[in-house]
Amino acid sequence: MAMLGSFSSAQQKRNTSDGRDVTEFVCPVCLEIFDSPVTTQCGHTFCQSCLQECLRPQKPVCAVCRAALGQWAKATDLEALIHSSVAGCKGCGIQVVLAQMRHHTASCSKYQEYIEEGVRTTAQSQPAIMSPVPNRYTFSCPYCSCQNLDQDGLIEHCTTQHARDTRQVVCPICASMPWGDPNYRSADFFQHLKIRHTFSYDTFVDYSTDEHTMIQEALQRSLMEN
């Protein structure tokens, strides 16, 4: 993923042979040139395979704006441009059709050297800094410590993998909230998930208000949308 991220950064000020900004052709999920692009009803475009990843949760949402995903269509005009536009490889400088850029950079030794140098420079100039702001977007399973689960993923993981576990555990979603108690153990964690987390905190939460007011507002919005 470091290579993909560096690829996106490297392309930010580059143009194609017809003057277009290369970032117009970069998927916001994989950070590579679009592969079989599709556009959602909210107007955001992804690789077809990246959109499929967005559709995996029980309540699929757009990876950019969090709007509900219900309809999408092939971005045929954009795909045609990808097959007709040319840009230079940041490593060797060879002009490559955008549709072939993924394949080219994967095998270009000059590009790999460029990426490795960028990673080293970034690591040296930007030492790791611990953020005082809690991570409220991904969580660890309170039973087995499986990491990087979003809210829907956490619920699905616990329900499928730990449904028979009777241990009292701390809810990682609640613990990340300003009002959360990181030491409070739910007597029935699965019932807690069902009642408290039927909506997504990161969609509705207002961290400047208290928990009760936030929950009431979220429920009202949810009812209005349904």
C-alpha positions in Angstrom: 0.0 0.0 0.0 3.0 2.3 0.6 3.8 2.0 -3.1 0.2 2.9 -4.1 0.1 5.9 -1.8 3.4 7.2 -3.1 2.2 6.6 -6.6 -0.8 8.9 -6.0 1.3 11.6 -4.4 3.9 11.4 -7.2 1.2 12.0 -9.8 -0.5 15.0 -8.1 1.2 17.6 -10.4 1.5 15.5 -13.5 -0.6 15.9 -16.7 -1.4 13.5 -19.5 -0.3 14.3 -23.1 -3.6 16.1 -23.7 -3.2 18.3 -20.6 -5.5 16.5 -18.1 -4.5 16.1 -14.5 -3.5 12.5 -13.9 -5.3 12.5 -10.5 -8.6 12.6 -12.5 -7.8 8.9 -13.3 -6.8 7.7 -9.8 -9.2 5.5 -7.8 -9.7 6.9 -4.2 -9.6 3.4 -2.7 -6.6 1.7 -4.2 -4.9 5.0 -5.3 -4.0 3.5 -8.7 -5.2 4.3 -12.3 -8.9 3.2 -12.6 -9.4 -0.4 -13.7 -12.9 -0.9 -15.2 -14.2 2.3 -13.6 -17.8 2.6 -12.3 -19.6 5.7 -11.0 -22.1 5.6 -8.1 -25.3 7.5 -7.8 -23.6 10.0 -5.5 -21.2 10.8 -8.3 -18.0 9.1 -7.1 -15.9 6.8 -9.2 -14.1 3.6 -8.2 -12.4 0.6 -9.8 -15.1 -2.1 -10.2 -13.2 -4.4 -7.8 -12.8 -1.6 -5.3 -16.5 -0.9 -5.4 -17.2 -4.6 -4.7 -15.2 -4.1 -1.4 -17.4 -1.2 -0.5 -20.5 -3.5 -1.0 -19.3 -6.1 1.4 -20.7 -4.6 4.7 -24.4 -5.2 5.5 -25.1 -1.5 5.0 -22.7 -0.6 2.1 -21.7 3.1 1.8 -19.6 5.2 -0.5 -15.9 5.2 0.6 -15.7 8.9 -0.2 -18.9 10.5 1.1 -20.6 7.7 3.1 -23.8 7.9 1.1 -25.8 4.6 0.9 -24.8 2.6 -2.2 -27.7 1.4 -4.3 -26.9 2.1 -7.9 -23.9 2.5 -10.1 -23.0 2.4 -13.7 -19.9 1.8 -15.9 -18.0 5.0 -16.5 -17.5 4.3 -20.2 -16.4 7.8 -21.2 -13.7 7.8 -18.5 -12.6 4.3 -19.5 -12.2 5.4 -23.1 -10.0 8.3 -21.9 -7.8 5.9 -19.9 -7.2 3.8 -23.0 -6.4 6.9 -25.1 -4.5 9.1 -22.7 -0.7 8.9 -22.2 1.5 10.1 -19.3 5.2 9.6 -18.4 6.3 7.0 -15.9 7.7 8.9 -12.9 10.6 6.4 -12.7 11.9 6.0 -16.2 10.1 8.8 -18.0 8.7 6.5 -20.8 5.3 7.6 -22.1 2.7 5.0 -21.2 -1.0 4.6 -22.0 -2.8 5.0 -18.7 -4.6 1.7 -19.1 -1.1 0.1 -19.1 0.4 2.2 -16.2 -0.3 -0.4 -13.5 1.4 -3.1 -15.4 4.3 -0.8 -16.4 5.1 0.5 -12.9 4.9 -3.0 -11.4 7.8 -4.1 -13.6 9.8 -0.8 -13.9 12.9 -0.9 -11.8 13.4 2.8 -12.0 9.9 3.4 -10.7 10.6 1.0 -7.8 13.8 2.9 -6.9 11.8 6.2 -7.0 9.2 4.8 -4.7 11.8 3.4 -2.3 13.6 6.7 -2.2 10.3 8.5 -1.5 9.5 6.2 1.4 12.9 6.6 2.9 12.7 10.4 2.6 9.3 10.5 4.1 10.3 8.3 7.0 13.3 10.5 7.8 11.5 13.8 7.6 8.3 12.9 9.3 8.9 10.9 12.5 5.9 9.0 13.9 3.7 11.2 16.1 1.1 9.7 18.4 -2.1 11.6 17.8 -4.1 12.7 21.0 -7.3 12.1 19.0 -8.7 8.6 19.5 -9.3 6.4 16.4 -13.1 6.2 16.0 -13.1 4.5 12.6 -11.5 1.1 13.1 -11.6 -1.1 16.2 -10.1 -4.2 17.7 -12.2 -7.2 18.7 -12.5 -7.2 22.5 -12.3 -11.1 22.4 -9.4 -11.9 20.2 -7.8 -8.5 19.5 -8.3 -8.8 15.7 -7.5 -5.3 14.4 -8.7 -2.8 11.8 -12.4 -3.6 11.9 -14.9 -0.9 11.0 -18.1 -0.8 13.0 -20.0 -3.1 10.7 -17.0 -5.4 10.4 -16.6 -5.5 14.2 -20.3 -6.5 14.7 -20.1 -9.2 11.9 -16.8 -10.5 13.3 -18.0 -10.8 16.9 -21.3 -12.3 15.9 -19.8 -15.0 13.7 -16.6 -15.7 15.6 -17.5 -15.2 19.3 -21.3 -15.7 19.6 -20.8 -18.3 22.3 -18.2 -16.4 24.3 -19.8 -15.3 27.6 -16.9 -13.1 28.9 -17.8 -9.5 29.8 -15.8 -7.2 27.6 -15.4 -3.5 27.0 -17.2 -2.2 23.9 -14.4 -0.6 21.8 -16.8 1.6 19.9 -18.2 3.2 23.1 -14.7 3.4 24.6 -13.5 5.6 21.7 -16.3 8.1 22.3 -15.7 11.3 24.4 -18.2 10.0 27.0 -17.0 6.4 26.9 -15.6 4.6 29.9 -12.7 2.4 28.7 -13.1 0.2 31.8 -16.8 -0.5 31.6 -17.6 -4.1 30.7 -20.9 -4.9 29.1 -22.8 -7.7 30.9 -24.2 -8.8 27.5 -22.0 -7.5 24.8 -24.0 -8.9 21.9 -27.3 -7.4 23.2 -25.4 -4.1 23.6 -24.3 -4.2 20.0 -27.8 -4.9 18.8 -29.4 -2.1 20.8 -26.7 0.6 20.9 -25.0 0.2 17.5 -27.8 -0.2 15.0 -26.5 3.0 13.4 -23.0 4.2 12.6 -21.5 6.7 15.1 -19.1 8.1 12.5 -22.1 8.9 10.3 -24.3 10.7 12.9 -22.0 11.6 15.8 -21.5 15.2 16.9 -18.6 15.0 19.3 -19.5 18.5 20.8 -22.7 17.2 22.3 -23.5 14.7 25.0 -24.2 11.0 24.4 -28.0 11.1 25.1 -28.6 14.0 22.8 -26.4 12.5 20.0 -28.3 9.1 20.2 -31.7 10.8 20.0 -30.7 12.9 17.0 -29.2 9.8 15.3 -32.3 7.8 15.8 -34.5 10.6 14.4 -32.3 10.9 11.3 -32.4 7.1 10.8 -36.2 7.0 11.1 -36.5 9.9 8.6 -34.2 8.2 6.1 -36.1 4.9 6.4 
